[in-house]
C-alpha cells in the first residue's frame, strides 16, 4: 500500500514503476509512427532514461483554495467549505483537501499544509469561489531548492477585504512553522478572474527573506524566482541535458562553432553547453525579457563568458541580427508544451543549422514537428525518452536531427 494521499496529479502511483515505464515507452513511440510517420522509430530509439527518484522529485507545486470541496471518502461535492489542496481531476472548481503528503513534492511541507489551512481559515476570510469569482484566498505556490533544502512560498489572494488580512501574523506563523527551510515568503494580490496564480497578473510583495532560491544543475548554480521557468525534476533534468549535449557532440567537432539555445528561458541548457563544450560560442534567445535578464545574471554568477543572450522573437532573430546568418552549427530547441508554431518552425529551419537537438515535454508535438523537419531535409537520427514525471502520463523526449 502506497503511504501517500491519492491525488489527481499522480493517477498511476499505485502501479508498479516498471509497468509505468513499459507503458510510456510503447505508447510514446507509437505517436512518432502515427503522427510523425516515422515507421522505423524503434530502430532509432536510443534509451529510456528513468528518473533518479520515483517519489518527492518535484521542485514546484501549486495548491488551490476553493469553497467547493470534494469529500475524499464519499466523493460528495460540498459547498461553503474552506478547501486547500489539489483540484479534482477534470474539474476547475472542486478542490480536495491535502491532509498529508502526496509523494510528489516535499514531504515536510505537505505534512504541514493542513496547519496552514487551519490558520488561514481562522482569519474568517473566505476561500475563492471559482464559479462566482469571489473570495479572498486563491493559491499557494511553492518552489524548492534541493541543493539548499530551502522553500520559496507565495500566497496568492484577491484584494477583496484585503484590509482584514493580517500579513504580520501570517508571516510570523509561517516563519515559526517552517523555520530555517523558509528562504522567502511572498504575497501576490491577483484580481484576474481567470484561474491563474502568476505574479505578473497582480501586485507582489515580499513579506520575508529573499525572492529567489538557488539550485544546482550539473555543477552550475541557478537563481530561481517564483516565475522562472526551471525544470520540475532537477535530478532527472541533469540526465536530460547530458543526453542532449551527448547528441550535439557525438558526430561533430564543435570547436569554434556557434551554438544556439532557442526558447532558452533562464538559459539553463545554454550555460551547460557553454561550460561543457570546449571553445564554442553559445547564443540564447527568448522572447521574454525578464527571462533573459535572469539568464544573464545566472551566467555572471557561474562565470561563463562564451555566451550571449538576446531578448528577441525567434522568428525575427536573423532579421535583427543578420551577422549570425549561415553561421549557426547546432540549434538546441526546448519549446513550450504546445510545441513550435508552424511559422516559427520554418524560421528555425531557415537558420540553416547543420543539426538540431530537439527537447520536448510533449512528444506528440515533437512527432508532428519531426514530419516538418523531415520534409525540410532534417532526418531524425536518434531519440531518447526521459521520465521526468513518474506516476503521471507525461514524459520528455530528446531527438537528434541532422541535415542531409
C-alpha positions as CSV (number, residue, x, y, z in Angstrom):
1,X,0.0,0.0,0.0
2,X,1.4,3.4,-1.0
3,X,1.7,5.6,2.1
4,X,0.6,8.8,0.3
5,X,-2.7,10.6,-0.1
6,X,-4.1,9.8,-3.5
7,X,-4.3,12.9,-5.8
8,X,-5.5,13.5,-9.3
9,X,-2.0,14.6,-10.4
10,X,-0.5,11.2,-9.7
11,X,-3.0,8.8,-11.2
12,X,-0.6,5.8,-11.6
13,X,1.1,6.0,-8.2
14,X,-0.2,2.5,-7.2
15,X,1.0,1.0,-10.5
16,X,4.5,-0.6,-10.3
17,X,7.1,1.7,-11.7
18,X,8.3,-0.9,-14.2
19,X,4.8,-1.2,-15.7
20,X,4.6,2.6,-15.9
21,X,7.8,2.8,-17.9
22,X,6.8,0.0,-20.2
23,X,3.5,1.7,-21.0
24,X,5.1,5.1,-21.5
25,X,7.7,3.8,-23.9
26,X,5.3,1.8,-26.1
27,X,2.6,4.5,-26.2
28,X,5.1,7.3,-26.9
29,X,7.0,5.6,-29.7
30,X,3.6,4.8,-31.3
31,X,3.0,8.6,-31.5
32,X,6.1,9.0,-33.7
33,X,4.7,6.3,-36.0
34,X,1.2,7.7,-36.2
35,X,1.8,11.4,-36.1
36,X,5.3,11.8,-37.5
37,X,5.2,8.9,-40.0
38,X,8.5,7.6,-38.6
39,X,7.9,3.9,-39.0
40,X,11.5,2.9,-38.1
41,X,11.4,4.8,-34.8
42,X,12.1,1.5,-32.9
43,X,15.5,1.3,-34.8
44,X,16.2,5.0,-34.0
45,X,15.3,4.6,-30.3
46,X,18.4,5.1,-28.1
47,X,17.4,4.7,-24.4
48,X,14.7,5.1,-21.8
49,X,16.2,7.3,-19.0
50,X,14.4,6.8,-15.7
51,X,14.0,9.5,-13.0
52,X,16.7,9.1,-10.3
53,X,13.9,9.5,-7.7
54,X,10.4,8.0,-8.1
55,X,8.9,10.0,-5.2
56,X,9.2,13.6,-3.8
57,X,11.0,14.6,-7.0
58,X,9.2,17.9,-7.9
59,X,10.7,21.3,-7.1
60,X,7.5,23.3,-7.7
61,X,3.9,22.7,-6.6
62,X,0.7,24.8,-6.7
63,X,-2.2,24.3,-4.3
64,X,-5.6,25.8,-4.8
65,X,-8.2,27.2,-2.4
66,X,-12.0,26.7,-3.0
67,X,-15.2,27.0,-1.2
68,X,-16.3,23.8,-3.1
69,X,-14.7,20.7,-1.6
70,X,-14.8,17.1,-2.8
71,X,-15.1,14.7,0.1
72,X,-12.3,12.2,-0.3
73,X,-14.3,9.3,1.4
74,X,-17.7,9.8,-0.1
75,X,-16.9,11.7,-3.3
76,X,-19.6,14.2,-2.5
77,X,-19.3,17.8,-3.6
78,X,-19.7,20.1,-0.6
79,X,-20.4,23.9,-0.6
80,X,-19.4,26.6,1.9
81,X,-16.1,24.9,2.7
82,X,-12.5,26.1,3.1
83,X,-10.6,23.7,1.0
84,X,-6.8,23.8,0.2
85,X,-5.1,21.2,-1.9
86,X,-5.5,19.9,-5.5
87,X,-8.3,20.2,-7.9
88,X,-10.3,17.1,-8.6
89,X,-9.3,15.6,-11.9
90,X,-11.5,17.0,-14.8
91,X,-12.8,20.0,-12.8
92,X,-11.7,23.6,-12.2
93,X,-13.9,24.4,-9.3
94,X,-13.6,21.5,-6.9
95,X,-10.7,21.0,-4.5
96,X,-9.7,18.0,-2.4
97,X,-8.0,18.9,1.0
98,X,-4.5,17.7,1.2
99,X,-4.1,16.4,4.7
100,X,-0.8,14.5,4.2
101,X,2.0,14.3,1.6
102,X,1.1,13.1,-1.9
103,X,4.5,11.6,-2.7
104,X,5.3,14.1,-5.4
105,X,6.6,17.2,-3.6
106,X,8.5,18.0,-0.3
107,X,7.1,15.7,2.4
108,X,7.8,18.1,5.3
109,X,6.0,20.9,3.6
110,X,2.9,18.9,2.6
111,X,2.6,17.4,6.0
112,X,2.3,20.9,7.4
113,X,-0.1,22.2,4.8
114,X,-3.1,21.2,6.9
115,X,-1.8,23.6,9.7
116,X,-1.6,26.4,7.1
117,X,-5.2,25.7,6.1
118,X,-6.4,25.8,9.7
119,X,-4.6,29.0,10.4
120,X,-5.9,30.8,7.3
121,X,-9.5,29.5,7.9
122,X,-9.4,31.1,11.3
123,X,-8.9,34.5,9.7
124,X,-12.6,34.3,8.7
125,X,-11.7,35.4,5.2
126,X,-13.2,33.1,2.6
127,X,-11.6,30.8,0.1
128,X,-12.1,31.6,-3.5
129,X,-15.4,30.6,-5.1
130,X,-14.4,29.6,-8.7
131,X,-17.8,29.8,-10.4
132,X,-18.8,33.1,-8.7
133,X,-15.2,34.6,-9.0
134,X,-15.4,35.9,-5.4
135,X,-13.5,35.3,-2.2
136,X,-10.0,36.0,-0.8
137,X,-7.6,33.1,-0.7
138,X,-6.8,31.7,-4.2
139,X,-3.5,29.8,-4.3
140,X,-0.3,28.8,-2.5
141,X,2.7,28.2,-4.8
142,X,5.9,26.7,-3.5
143,X,9.4,26.3,-5.0
144,X,12.0,24.1,-3.5
145,X,15.8,24.1,-3.8
146,X,17.1,20.6,-3.5
147,X,20.6,21.8,-3.2
148,X,19.9,24.2,-0.3
149,X,16.8,22.5,1.1
150,X,15.0,25.8,1.1
151,X,11.4,26.8,0.2
152,X,10.1,29.9,-1.5
153,X,6.4,30.3,-0.8
154,X,3.9,32.6,-2.5
155,X,0.4,33.2,-1.1
156,X,-2.0,34.4,-3.9
157,X,-5.2,36.3,-2.8
158,X,-7.7,38.7,-4.2
159,X,-8.0,42.2,-2.9
160,X,-11.5,41.6,-1.5
161,X,-11.4,42.6,2.2
162,X,-7.6,42.9,2.0
163,X,-7.6,45.3,4.9
164,X,-8.8,42.4,7.1
165,X,-5.8,40.2,6.3
166,X,-3.0,40.4,9.0
167,X,0.2,40.0,7.0
168,X,2.4,40.3,10.0
169,X,0.5,37.5,11.8
170,X,0.7,35.3,8.7
171,X,4.4,35.9,8.3
172,X,5.1,35.0,11.9
173,X,3.0,31.9,11.7
174,X,4.9,30.7,8.5
175,X,8.4,31.5,9.8
176,X,7.6,29.7,13.0
177,X,6.2,26.7,11.2
178,X,8.9,26.3,8.6
179,X,11.9,27.7,10.4
180,X,15.3,27.7,8.6
181,X,13.8,26.0,5.5
182,X,11.9,29.1,4.6
183,X,14.0,31.1,2.1
184,X,11.3,33.6,1.3
185,X,7.6,34.4,1.7
186,X,5.6,36.4,-0.8
187,X,2.1,37.7,-1.1
188,X,0.5,38.3,-4.5
189,X,-2.7,40.2,-4.9
190,X,-4.4,39.0,-8.1
191,X,-7.9,40.1,-9.1
192,X,-7.8,38.5,-12.5
193,X,-11.0,36.4,-12.9
194,X,-9.0,33.8,-14.8
195,X,-7.7,31.0,-12.6
196,X,-4.1,31.9,-12.6
197,X,-1.5,32.2,-9.9
198,X,1.1,34.1,-11.9
199,X,2.8,37.1,-10.2
200,X,2.7,39.3,-13.3
201,X,-1.1,39.3,-13.0
202,X,-1.1,41.2,-9.8
203,X,0.8,43.2,-7.2
204,X,3.6,41.2,-5.4
205,X,5.0,41.9,-2.0
206,X,8.0,40.2,-0.3
207,X,7.0,39.5,3.3
208,X,10.1,37.7,4.5
209,X,13.5,36.6,3.2
210,X,14.6,36.6,-0.4
211,X,12.5,36.4,-3.6
212,X,14.7,33.6,-5.1
213,X,16.2,30.2,-4.2
214,X,19.4,28.8,-5.6
215,X,19.6,25.4,-7.3
216,X,22.5,23.4,-8.7
217,X,22.4,21.7,-12.0
218,X,25.5,19.8,-13.4
219,X,27.8,21.9,-11.2
220,X,26.3,25.2,-12.1
221,X,24.2,27.4,-9.8
222,X,20.9,28.9,-10.9
223,X,18.9,31.6,-9.3
224,X,15.2,30.8,-9.5
225,X,12.4,33.2,-8.8
226,X,8.8,32.2,-8.3
227,X,8.0,32.8,-12.0
228,X,11.2,31.5,-13.6
229,X,10.9,28.6,-15.9
230,X,13.0,25.8,-14.5
231,X,12.9,22.0,-14.9
232,X,10.5,20.5,-12.4
233,X,12.6,17.4,-11.6
234,X,16.2,18.7,-11.3
235,X,18.0,15.4,-10.9
236,X,16.2,14.0,-14.0
237,X,16.9,17.2,-15.9
238,X,20.6,16.7,-15.4
239,X,20.3,13.4,-17.3
240,X,18.1,15.0,-19.9
241,X,20.6,17.8,-20.6
242,X,23.6,15.4,-20.5
243,X,21.9,13.3,-23.2
244,X,21.2,16.5,-25.3
245,X,24.8,17.5,-25.1
246,X,25.9,14.0,-26.0
247,X,23.8,14.2,-29.1
248,X,25.2,17.6,-30.0
249,X,28.8,16.5,-29.7
250,X,28.9,12.8,-30.7
251,X,29.3,13.3,-34.5
252,X,30.6,16.8,-34.7
253,X,33.7,18.7,-33.7
254,X,32.1,21.8,-32.3
255,X,35.3,23.8,-31.6
256,X,35.0,27.3,-32.8
257,X,31.3,26.8,-33.8
258,X,28.2,28.9,-32.9
259,X,25.5,27.0,-31.0
260,X,22.0,28.4,-30.4
261,X,19.7,27.8,-27.4
262,X,16.2,28.7,-28.6
263,X,13.3,29.3,-26.2
264,X,16.2,29.5,-23.7
265,X,14.2,30.8,-20.7
266,X,16.7,31.4,-17.9
267,X,19.5,30.0,-20.0
268,X,20.0,26.6,-18.3
269,X,20.9,24.4,-21.2
270,X,22.9,27.2,-22.9
271,X,25.1,27.7,-19.9
272,X,25.6,24.0,-19.5
273,X,26.7,23.8,-23.2
274,X,29.0,26.8,-22.8
275,X,30.6,25.3,-19.8
276,X,31.0,21.7,-21.0
277,X,31.8,22.1,-24.8
278,X,35.3,23.5,-25.4
279,X,35.8,26.6,-27.5
280,X,32.3,27.3,-28.6
281,X,30.1,30.4,-28.8
282,X,26.6,30.0,-27.4
283,X,23.7,32.4,-28.1
284,X,20.5,32.1,-26.1
285,X,17.2,33.6,-27.5
286,X,13.9,34.0,-25.7
287,X,11.0,36.4,-26.3
288,X,10.6,37.1,-22.5
289,X,12.9,40.0,-21.5
290,X,12.7,39.1,-17.8
291,X,13.9,35.5,-18.5
292,X,16.9,36.9,-20.5
293,X,17.8,39.1,-17.5
294,X,17.7,36.1,-15.2
295,X,19.9,34.2,-17.8
296,X,22.5,37.0,-17.8
297,X,22.6,37.1,-14.0
298,X,23.0,33.3,-13.8
299,X,25.8,33.3,-16.4
300,X,27.6,36.0,-14.4
301,X,27.2,34.0,-11.2
302,X,28.6,30.9,-12.9
303,X,31.5,33.0,-14.5
304,X,30.6,31.9,-18.0
305,X,31.6,34.4,-20.7
306,X,31.4,32.5,-24.0
307,X,27.7,33.1,-24.5
308,X,25.3,35.9,-25.2
309,X,21.6,36.2,-24.5
310,X,19.1,38.1,-26.7
311,X,15.5,39.1,-25.9
312,X,14.0,38.5,-29.3
313,X,11.3,36.7,-31.2
314,X,12.8,33.5,-32.6
315,X,11.2,34.1,-35.9
316,X,12.7,37.6,-36.3
317,X,16.1,36.9,-34.8
318,X,18.0,36.8,-38.1
319,X,16.3,40.0,-39.3
320,X,17.5,41.8,-36.1
321,X,20.9,40.0,-36.0
322,X,21.9,39.2,-39.7
323,X,25.5,38.6,-38.7
324,X,24.6,35.1,-37.5
325,X,23.1,34.1,-40.8
326,X,24.6,30.8,-42.0
327,X,26.9,30.6,-39.0
328,X,24.9,28.5,-36.6
329,X,26.1,24.9,-36.4
330,X,23.8,23.4,-33.8
331,X,20.4,24.5,-32.5
332,X,19.1,23.4,-29.1
333,X,15.3,23.6,-29.1
334,X,13.3,23.3,-25.9
335,X,9.8,24.8,-26.7
336,X,6.7,25.0,-24.5
337,X,4.3,22.1,-24.2
338,X,2.3,23.3,-27.3
339,X,5.4,22.8,-29.4
340,X,6.6,25.2,-32.1
341,X,4.2,27.3,-34.2
342,X,4.5,26.3,-37.9
343,X,5.7,29.7,-39.0
344,X,8.3,29.8,-36.2
345,X,9.5,26.3,-37.0
346,X,10.0,27.4,-40.6
347,X,12.1,30.3,-39.3
348,X,14.1,27.8,-37.3
349,X,14.7,25.8,-40.5
350,X,15.7,29.0,-42.3
351,X,18.6,29.4,-39.8
352,X,20.2,26.5,-41.8
353,X,21.9,24.8,-38.9
354,X,23.7,21.5,-39.5
355,X,21.9,19.8,-36.7
356,X,19.0,20.3,-34.3
357,X,18.7,18.8,-30.9
358,X,15.1,19.0,-30.0
359,X,14.0,18.6,-26.4
360,X,10.2,18.2,-25.9
361,X,7.9,17.9,-22.9
362,X,5.2,16.8,-25.3
363,X,6.3,14.0,-27.7
364,X,3.1,14.3,-29.7
365,X,4.0,17.8,-30.8
366,X,7.6,16.8,-31.4
367,X,6.4,13.9,-33.6
368,X,4.3,16.5,-35.5
369,X,7.3,18.8,-35.9
370,X,9.5,15.9,-36.9
371,X,7.4,15.5,-40.1
372,X,8.0,19.2,-41.0
373,X,11.7,18.9,-40.2
374,X,12.0,15.7,-42.4
375,X,10.3,17.5,-45.3
376,X,12.9,20.3,-44.9
377,X,15.8,17.8,-45.0
378,X,16.4,17.2,-41.3
379,X,16.5,13.5,-40.6
380,X,15.8,12.0,-37.1
381,X,18.9,10.1,-36.2
382,X,18.4,9.2,-32.5
383,X,15.6,9.5,-29.9
384,X,15.6,9.0,-26.2
385,X,12.8,9.3,-23.6
386,X,13.4,10.8,-20.2
387,X,10.9,10.0,-17.5
388,X,10.8,13.3,-15.5
389,X,7.3,12.7,-14.1
390,X,6.8,9.3,-12.5
391,X,3.2,8.3,-11.7
392,X,1.8,10.6,-14.4
393,X,1.3,10.1,-18.2
394,X,3.9,12.7,-19.0
395,X,7.3,12.1,-20.4
396,X,10.1,14.1,-22.1
397,X,11.9,13.3,-25.3
398,X,15.2,14.4,-26.9
399,X,15.9,13.8,-30.5
400,X,18.8,14.5,-32.8
401,X,18.0,15.8,-36.3
402,X,20.8,16.2,-38.8
403,X,20.6,17.9,-42.2
404,X,21.1,15.7,-45.2
